[in-house]
Structure formats: structure tokens, C-alpha cells
Amino acid sequence: MCDTPVDTGNAALDQRAQEWLEWDQNDKTREEIVELISNGDVAALQKLLLNRLLFGTAGLRGRMGAGYAQMNDLVVIQTSQGLGSYLTAVNPEAKSMGIVIGHDSRHNSHRFARLAAAAFLNAGVPVYLYGKIVPTPFVPFGVNQLGAAAGIMVTASHNPKEDNGYKVYWENGAQIIPPNDKGIQRNIEDNLEPWENAWDIERAMADPRLSDPLVDISNKYFTMLAASMLDKQMNQASPLNFTVTAMHGVSHDYMVEAFRCCNFKPLIPVKEQMVPDPEFPTVKFPNPEEGKSALDLSFKTADGNNSTVILANDPDADRLAVAEKQPSGQWKVFTGNEEGALLGWWAWYRCRQLSPDLQPSECYMVASTVSSKILRSLAQVEGFNFIETLTGFKWMGNVSYDLLQKGKTVLFAFEEAIGFMNGSEVLDKDGVSAAMRLAEMATFLSKQNMTLTSKLKEIYKIYGYHTSNNSYYICHDQKVINKMFERMRNFDEPNTYPKNVGNGRFTITDVRDLTTGYDSSQPNKTAVLPVSKSSQMITFSFSNGCVLTLRTSGTEPKIKYYSEMCAKPEQEDWVALEAELGELVDTVVQELLQPEVNGLIPRAD
């Protein structure tokens, strides 16, 4: 029982605080709440205890600390109890199928994973708990290989070091999508009080229903990866030296093994970032997507080792950034869309080599709506199918699963945020397999006296140049974000969107609003893609061919913008196209986002 008097003058807050002090057995987070009570900090207590970190289609992700609004032991226990209750209700076979649990190298990830395991054992669900840190794709891969009912990865991916998260996969090996997220949230709220033995990690670790699948799944994963190579003898003879960074995360040992089993010569590690370190001491943001600022040590290592290609994983190894040294000695960091173009072309080339009798009409590639339409352009020329989904691999993974169930072949899927799914063995983005495909492609191209950069130019000449202009602003005030998007929906008068920007310089031809379900391009004005009222997302199509999307992030306090213009293959003035897109984006940002008016924080390059 709690021996700290709670009297804030707010009955609901007093009750939540009393609950926390009775339920939380973590000395550190319990003391944080005790200190706030002692100091009479009602505002902080209200923020932490009257709000709850809601379970969404990305699971949970947030800052670590005390209270229901942050990531901590008690919230992980409550979430796992709710998920366990929901899982066994909708799928009674879960008590024999089990659940796969993995974790990254962040602060508290090891403990969170074991508290989750204890909750599922309490719910009667056997647990496959990886005994050490693993890449995120090992969880969905493990779900499929083991025939498990679900999977959990404790990770905050590329977020700041203060954050952690809880990512959920369903029995199909893809991330959860509605309505499961809402069902899980309801069950969390019905199972808030810790069950008996909820805190007893030692008891859980001794439970015979708990096992470590790491050796088995690792062997199967790397066997699959090796078998996927086009020509292992070609890999062995590669003239290229690959510099690889784990960004202080989980991937180093796994990438070493990937290089070995795929028959490449040993990688060149960025030694300062090779060992897992939850403090991420050498980078401001542990996110290779941030480009040159995150890859400084990679450039230095590569320059000192006669290396011309850099492969950079994010901390949980589900994403991949790539850079290539140019003849000038400078480094080109490929955007996610450029990587998608290269890997999409390579996926199609490999398909023709490995399965020449496979009909293009049976083959599919997938990309999210905010990503480049380069795969669509490839599909139109080559005859395979292209499908566009909502943002996130949760959608691409589930669409891919549905296609596989119909006997179709899914070759590739990608999102511009450097996430790539090569093949269908892992129905999620996978930075390890993506690295091997990039290394294989770069080796193949070197035999043709080509580079990744020159191949990308050739792809654009054949299928049309696709230029993107993507970035983001930071905003921590949800009210400001809501006001900004409501202004766009009621621009000149109620229920009207902007008709142009730049005093008529750029005409808007169509608007698709996936928050409300409106789409002016459809005969019934109703969007075809699924609607999500919990997030903001508006897409503007312009008369010059530009498509520009403004959306909020589900995991970070960001307002993101994505834009692309596509040239016809015969159109050669790429510089003018880029300049026009840049002018359009600047105009949209100033007139619709109004960063100065709304106090938005620009991306720090």
C-alpha cells in the first residue's frame, strides 16, 4: 500500500497518483511521482497521470519516465496484459502458438522485453524470447517461421535516446492494422492493475513455457539470405570495399554474418559506432536518414579504407541509408526514393534472371503514397503490377500478405524513409537484407563499369526522371497542428481547400484528405485509400504534375511534407524541373504551413 499522502485538490488526479504508488514497483519511476507529489507539482502530475500513452497502429512509442503518459515498467506491464487478454480472446490458439519477443539495445529495452514475457506467460501464452539484442525484422520473420500468434519488438527505432517503444506484429508476420489497435487499447484499459507475479522476472525466466529461438531463427534467416543471392561467386570477387555502420545499435554482428554467408569479403566497420550504446555518443540523432550529419564518421572511415560505398543501418536495423563516393571525392547520400528506384530496378532484373518464365502480370511491387512513383513508372513499361498504400509498412506488409495468399509474387516494397522489403520472407522493412541487395547490385554494376549513381541516371532516362523534395518541421503543440490543418480545410470559406498558391502561380487540380475521407478526383468525392481520423494527411495535386502531401508523424512531433514531379523519359532538362519543384514547395510551406506564424522548428541539417 502507498504510505505517501496524496492531496492535490483534484480527486481524479489523487486517485491516479494513489494507483501509481500502489502499483509501480520500480523504485526510480515511483520516486519520480513521489517527488512531484511532495513538491506539489500538480501540472506535471496531471500531464503524466491523467493522460495515457495510447496504443496505435505503431504500438507505443514515447519518452521514458514515470506516469501513464510515458514508457516505463508499469505501462509495459499494462500494455502486455491488455494485448495478452485481447490476443487470447480473438485467437484462443494463441495459448499453443505462442508469441515472439525481441528487443534492441536502448535503455530499459532488455527489462521491458522480460516484463512483457512475464505478462504473456501469466495470460497462458508461451513465449519465444530472443536471448540477446536482435534486428527488428527478426521478430516478424520469427513469427512466420515459428507459426506464432503475434510478435513484439521493444524498440524506438531511430528516435532520440530518451525514447523507447513497443511494436506489435500479428500472426501473418505484418504489423497490426485497425481494428486490432483499438481492441488492444480497450483491453489495456480493462487490465490496468498488475496481475499476480507481474513483476517477477526471475519466475518468468524459469518458466518452461519460455524458450530462446535465437539460434534457430538466426540460422534460418541467414540461410534464406544466402539463398537469395543471384551469384555468390560474383560477390566473392567483388572489387568493392563496403563501409558499414551500426549507428550504435544492434546490427554489427548480424551484418558481419550477412556479409559472410552471402560470400562478400569482410565489411569495414565504423569502429566508433560498432558497439551497441544506448547513449548514441557520436551522433546528434541516431538516424541515418538525416544524411551527412549522421554519416560523418562513415565518410572518414571509408576515405581511410579505399571504400566507395557506405551502408548505414539505423539502431534497430530495419532501415538502410546508402552513400557512394563520387569522382570528385565528394559523397552522394542517396535519398530513400533514389534507393527505392535502384532496388526496384534490381528486383525486376533479378526476377527476370531467376524466374524467366514468371508472368509479369503475376508480379507486384508496393510503395506508400508519400513515396516516389518510380515503381509505377517501371511497372507501366515492364508489365508488372504496382500498388500504392497508406503511409507505413503496416499497410504495405498486410497488402503483401493478401497478395501472397492469392498466389501472387511480391518482389519489392519501399517507403521513402529508407525502409525496404526485398522479397516476402519478412513482411516489414529489413535493413540487413536491404544491405545485401545493395552490395550485390553495386558489385554487379561494377562489372559493367557502372556505379550506383550512373545506374540511377540510366533508370531515370529510361523510365522518366523523378525528383522529390521532402523534409519536415517540428511542432510540439497538437492544438497548433490541428488549427493549421483545419485552416487548409476551410481556406476561403467553410469546407473549401486552397485552389492555388503563389498568387495563382501554381494551380491545385485535386485534393485528397485522408483524415476526413474527401477526394476531389473521385466521382463520388470519397477517398479510395483508408481514412485515419487520428492523424492529419492532405495531398494536393497541381496542374504542373506535382503531387505534394502534408502529414503528421505517428511517432514523432513532426509535420512532414513530401513532393514529387515526374518527367517524361525524353525530357532532358532535369535542373529546371528541380527548380520548379523547389519553388512550389517553398510557396506551399510559407502559405499553408506558415512556419513563422505557427512557431514551427525547421529541420536541423
Secondary structure, DSSP 8 states (H G I E B T S, - for coil): ---S----S-HHHHHHHHHHHHH---HHHHHHHHHHHHTT-HHHHHHHHSS----BTTBEEEEBSSSTTSBSHHHHHHHHHHHHHHHHHH-TTHHHH-EEEEE-SSTTHHHHHHHHHHHHHHTT--EEE-SS---TTHHHHHHHHHT-SEEEEE--TTS-TTEEEEEEEETTSSB--TTHHHHHHHHHHT--S--TTTT-HHHHHT-TTEE--HHHHHHHHHHHHHHT-S-HHHHHT----EEEE-TTSS-HHHHHHHHHHTT----EE-GGGTS--TT-TT-SSS-GGGGGGG-HHHHHHHHTTT--EEEEE-TTSS-EEEEEE-TTS-EEE--HHHHHHHHHHHHHHHHHHH-TTS-GGGEEEEEETTS-SHHHHHHHHH--EEEEESSSHHHHHHHHHHHHHTT-EEEEEEETTTEEEESSSSSS--HHHHHHHHHHHHHHHHHTT--HHHHHHHHHHHH--EEE--EEEE---HHHHHHHHHHHHBSSSTTB--SEETTTTEEEEEEEETTTTEETTSTTSB-SS---TTS-EEEEEETTS-EEEEEE-SSSSEEEEEEEEE--TT---HHHHHHHHHHHHHHHIIIII-HHHHT-EE---
